[in-house]
């Protein structure tokens, strides 16, 4: 029989909102952590985001970002609310919040105050910009970070439309959430080795910039620079899904060997005999020509023809789907990626399992996304029974 979920027995006090922090704690809940979400009287703003909600305060993003958690509502500006929070903190392994530093200090919940009460606590601050810089303390959302990091400048370079544009997803929030996830796990490992908790800062700006520039630092990776920032292959306007007779296909002959194979199996090997296309280096410098020719070649055959041919020749390719098409993807269906559940108040729901599989530990049994304050009485009663024994 598989062992308990990998984070079984770890309790996380989650005072984050919207996407960044909740995405982190949802991931930890899926690994088995007991996540208790502390909400203000009006609830997390994400509850009200999204028009398809069936019930007020149970919006679609809340249903995915906060499943697996318990919800309590406490007014932390009152002595009773703060006392309840401190008692719960003493019985928790991790405290994670996204309040600005001055706001958390006004509540008396800054790290210096908390560590005197609970030296083993992992204290995580999800923030927009790191301490010590001129942007410290500024509010930040995904759009702001995409703009500040240079992400909004990428699409104009790739398609020629000069207007800066955001990537159409909350990418900076979720990338920072994953950084926060490994930060929590690293700090817990440190505590296991030393017995000591610590403060952890996870700034969204630095997190997303670190993610973005891994390849886009490009020629600026050297001093002096060998080229400008921006990875040419990903910024090539010709590098787009390709139109075939009955749809669109993505083809990625990333290595030079696969490029040669592509032109060979499609019957156009002579294309690479042209001037300045004869060597791997020349082909790399002429990727715009290569992509343009690839688009011309695939245009006159149906999608299924190309998918079968490229599968036989080990050339990476995929049909281009819309979001609705992804929901019925045969691979995702076969591996049980989507899960249909019944929510106590919302009825049928579609959820996604953690994409990572641990072979020797079983997945967590995920509770439904909570209604606002659903577990307040339960947690208060448990705190009364527990007495004053710290974690």
C-alpha positions as CSV (number, residue, x, y, z in Angstrom):
1,X,0.0,0.0,0.0
2,X,1.3,3.5,-0.9
3,X,2.5,5.7,1.9
4,X,0.6,8.8,3.1
5,X,0.7,11.9,0.9
6,X,4.1,13.5,0.9
7,X,3.2,16.5,3.0
8,X,0.8,14.7,5.3
9,X,1.0,16.2,8.8
10,X,2.2,19.6,7.6
11,X,-0.1,22.5,8.5
12,X,-0.1,25.7,6.5
13,X,-1.8,28.9,7.6
14,X,-2.6,30.7,4.3
15,X,-3.3,34.4,4.5
16,X,-2.8,35.1,0.8
17,X,-5.3,36.2,-1.8
18,X,-6.0,36.3,-5.6
19,X,-3.6,34.0,-7.5
20,X,0.1,34.2,-6.6
21,X,-0.2,32.8,-3.0
22,X,-3.3,30.7,-3.5
23,X,-1.6,28.9,-6.4
24,X,1.3,28.0,-4.2
25,X,-0.9,26.7,-1.3
26,X,-3.2,24.8,-3.6
27,X,-0.1,22.9,-4.9
28,X,1.0,22.2,-1.4
29,X,-2.6,21.0,-0.5
30,X,-2.4,18.6,-3.4
31,X,0.7,17.1,-1.9
32,X,-1.2,16.5,1.3
33,X,-0.6,19.6,3.5
34,X,-3.5,20.8,5.7
35,X,-4.1,24.3,4.4
36,X,-6.2,26.7,6.4
37,X,-7.2,29.8,4.5
38,X,-7.7,32.9,6.7
39,X,-10.1,35.3,5.0
40,X,-11.3,38.8,5.8
41,X,-15.0,39.4,6.4
42,X,-15.7,39.9,2.7
43,X,-13.6,36.9,1.6
44,X,-10.8,36.6,-0.9
45,X,-11.3,38.9,-3.9
46,X,-10.8,35.9,-6.2
47,X,-14.2,34.5,-5.0
48,X,-15.9,37.3,-7.0
49,X,-13.8,37.0,-10.2
50,X,-15.5,35.3,-13.2
51,X,-19.1,35.7,-14.4
52,X,-20.0,32.0,-14.7
53,X,-20.3,31.5,-10.9
54,X,-23.4,29.6,-9.8
55,X,-23.3,31.0,-6.3
56,X,-22.1,34.4,-5.1
57,X,-18.6,34.1,-3.7
58,X,-17.9,30.8,-5.5
59,X,-16.3,32.0,-8.7
60,X,-14.6,29.6,-11.1
61,X,-11.0,30.7,-10.2
62,X,-11.8,30.2,-6.5
63,X,-13.0,26.7,-7.3
64,X,-9.6,25.7,-8.8
65,X,-7.2,27.9,-6.7
66,X,-8.7,27.1,-3.3
67,X,-9.8,23.5,-3.4
68,X,-8.2,21.3,-0.8
69,X,-8.3,24.1,1.8
70,X,-10.4,25.0,4.8
71,X,-11.7,28.5,5.2
72,X,-12.0,30.6,8.4
73,X,-13.1,34.2,8.7
74,X,-11.5,36.3,11.4
75,X,-11.3,40.0,11.8
76,X,-7.6,40.4,12.7
77,X,-8.2,44.0,13.9
78,X,-10.1,42.7,16.9
79,X,-8.5,41.1,20.0
80,X,-10.5,37.9,19.5
81,X,-9.6,37.5,15.8
82,X,-5.9,38.1,16.4
83,X,-5.8,35.8,19.4
84,X,-7.4,33.0,17.4
85,X,-4.8,33.5,14.6
86,X,-1.9,33.4,17.1
87,X,-3.2,30.2,18.6
88,X,-3.5,28.6,15.2
89,X,0.0,29.9,14.2
90,X,1.5,28.2,17.2
91,X,0.1,24.9,15.9
92,X,1.2,25.4,12.3
93,X,4.4,24.7,10.3
94,X,4.1,27.5,7.7
95,X,2.6,30.9,7.7
96,X,2.2,32.5,4.2
97,X,0.8,36.0,3.5
98,X,0.8,38.6,0.8
99,X,0.1,41.8,2.8
100,X,2.5,44.7,2.4
101,X,5.1,44.9,5.1
102,X,3.6,48.0,6.8
103,X,0.2,46.3,6.9
104,X,1.4,43.1,8.4
105,X,3.5,45.0,10.9
106,X,0.4,47.1,12.0
107,X,-1.3,43.8,12.8
108,X,1.6,42.8,15.0
109,X,2.3,39.8,12.7
110,X,5.7,40.7,11.3
111,X,8.4,38.1,11.4
112,X,10.3,39.5,14.3
113,X,7.2,39.4,16.4
114,X,6.1,35.9,15.3
115,X,9.5,34.2,15.7
116,X,9.6,35.0,19.4
117,X,6.5,32.9,19.7
118,X,7.3,30.1,17.3
119,X,11.0,29.7,16.3
120,X,10.2,26.7,14.1
121,X,7.7,28.4,11.9
122,X,8.4,28.9,8.2
123,X,7.3,32.5,7.5
124,X,6.7,33.3,3.8
125,X,6.0,36.7,2.4
126,X,4.6,36.8,-1.1
127,X,5.3,40.3,-2.4
128,X,5.4,42.3,-5.6
129,X,9.0,43.6,-5.3
130,X,11.8,42.5,-3.1
131,X,13.0,44.5,-0.1
132,X,15.9,46.9,-0.6
133,X,15.0,48.2,-4.0
134,X,13.2,51.4,-5.1
135,X,10.0,49.5,-6.0
136,X,9.7,47.9,-2.5
137,X,6.3,48.2,-1.1
138,X,4.5,49.0,-4.3
139,X,1.3,47.1,-5.2
140,X,1.7,44.6,-8.0
141,X,-0.6,42.4,-10.1
142,X,0.2,40.2,-13.1
143,X,-0.2,43.0,-15.7
144,X,2.3,45.2,-13.8
145,X,4.9,42.5,-13.6
146,X,4.5,41.5,-17.2
147,X,5.1,45.2,-18.1
148,X,8.0,45.7,-15.7
149,X,9.8,42.5,-16.7
150,X,9.7,43.0,-20.5
151,X,7.2,40.3,-21.1
152,X,4.7,42.7,-22.7
153,X,7.4,43.6,-25.3
154,X,7.8,40.1,-26.6
155,X,4.7,39.7,-28.8
156,X,5.5,42.9,-30.8
157,X,8.9,41.6,-31.6
158,X,7.5,38.3,-32.6
159,X,4.6,39.4,-34.8
160,X,5.4,42.9,-35.9
161,X,2.4,44.6,-34.3
162,X,4.2,47.4,-32.4
163,X,1.7,47.7,-29.6
164,X,2.9,46.1,-26.3
165,X,0.6,43.3,-25.1
166,X,0.2,41.1,-22.1
167,X,0.4,37.4,-22.5
168,X,-3.2,36.2,-22.1
169,X,-2.8,34.4,-18.9
170,X,-1.8,35.2,-15.3
171,X,1.7,33.9,-16.0
172,X,3.7,36.0,-13.6
173,X,1.3,35.2,-10.7
174,X,1.6,31.4,-11.3
175,X,5.3,31.4,-12.0
176,X,5.8,33.2,-8.7
177,X,3.5,30.8,-7.0
178,X,5.7,27.9,-8.1
179,X,8.8,29.7,-6.8
180,X,6.9,30.1,-3.5
181,X,6.1,26.4,-3.5
182,X,9.7,25.2,-3.7
183,X,10.7,28.0,-1.2
184,X,8.3,26.5,1.3
185,X,9.6,23.0,0.7
186,X,13.3,24.2,1.0
187,X,12.6,26.0,4.2
188,X,10.8,22.9,5.7
189,X,13.9,20.8,4.7
190,X,16.1,23.3,6.4
191,X,14.0,23.1,9.6
192,X,14.1,19.3,9.4
193,X,17.9,19.5,9.4
194,X,18.4,22.3,11.9
195,X,15.2,22.6,14.0
196,X,14.9,26.2,13.0
197,X,12.3,28.0,11.0
198,X,13.1,31.1,9.0
199,X,11.6,34.0,7.0
200,X,11.3,33.6,3.2
201,X,10.7,36.5,0.8
202,X,9.2,35.6,-2.6
203,X,9.0,38.7,-4.9
204,X,6.9,38.4,-8.0
205,X,9.0,40.8,-10.1
206,X,12.3,39.0,-9.4
207,X,10.6,35.6,-9.8
208,X,9.1,36.3,-13.2
209,X,12.2,38.1,-14.5
210,X,14.3,35.1,-13.5
211,X,11.9,32.9,-15.4
212,X,11.7,35.1,-18.5
213,X,15.4,35.8,-19.0
214,X,16.6,32.2,-18.8
215,X,16.8,32.1,-22.6
216,X,16.0,35.8,-23.4
217,X,19.1,37.1,-21.7
218,X,20.8,35.7,-24.8
219,X,23.8,37.8,-25.8
220,X,23.7,39.8,-22.6
221,X,24.8,36.6,-20.8
222,X,28.3,37.6,-21.6
223,X,30.4,40.6,-20.6
224,X,30.9,42.4,-22.8
225,X,27.7,41.4,-24.6
226,X,27.9,39.4,-27.8
227,X,24.3,40.4,-28.9
228,X,21.2,42.1,-27.6
229,X,18.8,40.4,-25.2
230,X,16.1,38.3,-26.8
231,X,16.3,34.8,-28.1
232,X,16.0,35.0,-31.9
233,X,14.4,31.6,-32.4
234,X,11.5,32.5,-30.2
235,X,11.1,36.0,-31.6
236,X,11.1,34.9,-35.2
237,X,7.8,36.2,-36.7
238,X,7.7,33.1,-38.9
239,X,7.7,30.8,-35.9
240,X,3.9,30.4,-35.7
241,X,1.4,27.5,-35.9
242,X,1.2,26.5,-39.6
243,X,-2.0,26.4,-41.7
244,X,-2.7,23.2,-43.5
245,X,-5.7,22.2,-45.6
246,X,-8.1,21.6,-42.7
247,X,-6.6,23.3,-39.6
248,X,-3.4,24.3,-38.0
249,X,-0.4,22.3,-36.9
250,X,2.6,23.1,-34.7
251,X,5.9,21.6,-35.9
252,X,9.1,21.8,-33.9
253,X,12.2,20.3,-35.7
254,X,14.3,22.0,-33.0
255,X,17.6,20.3,-33.7
256,X,19.5,20.6,-37.0
257,X,19.2,16.9,-37.5
258,X,15.4,17.2,-37.4
259,X,15.4,20.1,-39.7
260,X,17.3,18.1,-42.3
261,X,14.9,15.2,-41.7
262,X,11.8,17.5,-42.1
263,X,12.9,18.6,-45.6
264,X,13.9,15.1,-46.5
265,X,10.6,13.3,-45.6
266,X,8.4,16.1,-47.1
267,X,10.3,15.7,-50.4
268,X,12.1,19.1,-50.3
269,X,15.7,18.1,-49.4
270,X,16.9,20.3,-52.3
271,X,15.8,23.4,-50.3
272,X,18.9,22.9,-48.1
273,X,21.2,22.9,-51.1
274,X,20.7,26.6,-51.6
275,X,23.4,29.2,-50.8
276,X,23.8,29.9,-47.0
277,X,21.7,26.8,-46.0
278,X,24.3,24.1,-46.4
279,X,25.7,24.0,-42.8
280,X,24.1,23.8,-39.4
281,X,25.4,27.3,-38.6
282,X,24.0,28.8,-41.8
283,X,20.6,27.2,-41.2
284,X,20.5,28.5,-37.6
285,X,21.2,32.0,-38.9
286,X,18.4,31.6,-41.6
287,X,15.6,30.3,-39.3
288,X,13.2,32.9,-40.8
289,X,13.7,31.3,-44.2
290,X,13.4,27.8,-42.8
291,X,10.1,28.6,-41.0
292,X,8.7,30.3,-44.1
293,X,9.5,27.3,-46.3
294,X,8.0,24.9,-43.7
295,X,4.8,27.0,-43.8
296,X,4.6,26.8,-47.6
297,X,5.2,23.0,-47.5
298,X,2.5,22.0,-45.0
299,X,-0.2,24.3,-46.6
300,X,-1.3,21.8,-49.3
301,X,-2.0,18.6,-47.2
302,X,-4.5,17.9,-44.4
303,X,-3.6,17.8,-40.8
304,X,-3.9,14.1,-40.3
305,X,-1.4,13.4,-43.1
306,X,1.2,15.5,-41.4
307,X,0.6,14.2,-37.9
308,X,1.0,10.6,-39.1
309,X,4.1,11.4,-41.2
310,X,5.9,13.4,-38.4
311,X,5.0,10.7,-35.8
312,X,6.7,8.1,-38.0
313,X,9.8,10.2,-38.5
314,X,10.1,11.4,-34.8
315,X,9.5,15.0,-35.6
316,X,7.6,16.8,-32.8
317,X,4.2,18.0,-34.0
318,X,0.8,18.6,-32.6
319,X,-2.6,19.7,-33.7
320,X,-3.4,23.3,-32.6
321,X,-6.4,23.1,-30.3
322,X,-8.6,25.7,-28.6
323,X,-9.2,25.5,-24.9
324,X,-12.4,23.5,-25.3
325,X,-10.5,20.9,-27.4
326,X,-7.9,20.5,-24.6
327,X,-10.7,19.3,-22.2
328,X,-11.3,16.2,-24.4
329,X,-7.6,15.5,-25.2
330,X,-7.2,11.7,-25.4
331,X,-3.9,11.7,-23.6
332,X,-5.1,13.8,-20.7
333,X,-8.2,11.7,-20.5
334,X,-6.2,8.5,-20.4
335,X,-3.9,9.6,-17.6
336,X,-6.8,10.9,-15.5
337,X,-5.7,14.5,-15.5
338,X,-9.2,15.9,-15.3
339,X,-11.4,14.8,-12.4
340,X,-15.2,15.2,-12.1
341,X,-16.3,15.9,-8.6
342,X,-19.5,16.9,-6.9
343,X,-19.3,20.1,-4.8
344,X,-21.7,20.3,-1.7
345,X,-23.1,23.6,-2.8
346,X,-22.1,24.0,-6.5
347,X,-22.9,20.5,-7.9
348,X,-20.8,19.0,-10.6
349,X,-17.3,20.4,-11.0
350,X,-14.3,19.7,-13.3
351,X,-10.9,19.8,-11.6
352,X,-7.3,19.0,-12.5
353,X,-5.0,16.7,-10.6
354,X,-1.5,17.6,-9.6
355,X,0.6,16.9,-12.8
356,X,3.5,15.4,-10.8
357,X,3.2,11.8,-9.7
358,X,5.0,10.4,-6.6
359,X,5.4,6.7,-7.1
360,X,5.7,5.7,-3.5
361,X,3.3,8.1,-1.9
362,X,-0.4,8.4,-2.6
363,X,-2.1,11.6,-3.7
364,X,-4.0,13.6,-1.2
365,X,-7.8,13.4,-1.0
366,X,-8.7,16.9,-2.0
367,X,-11.6,18.5,-0.2
368,X,-14.0,20.8,-2.2
369,X,-13.2,24.5,-2.5
370,X,-14.7,26.0,0.7
371,X,-17.6,28.4,1.1
372,X,-16.6,31.6,2.9
373,X,-15.9,30.8,6.6
374,X,-17.1,27.2,6.2
375,X,-14.7,25.9,8.8
376,X,-14.6,28.7,11.3
377,X,-16.6,26.9,14.0
378,X,-14.7,23.7,13.4
379,X,-11.3,25.4,13.8
380,X,-12.4,27.4,16.8
381,X,-13.6,24.2,18.5
382,X,-10.4,22.4,17.7
383,X,-8.3,25.2,19.1
384,X,-10.3,25.0,22.4
385,X,-9.6,21.2,22.6
386,X,-5.9,21.6,21.8
387,X,-5.2,23.8,24.7
388,X,-1.9,25.7,24.6
389,X,0.5,23.0,23.4
390,X,2.6,24.5,20.6
391,X,3.5,22.8,17.4
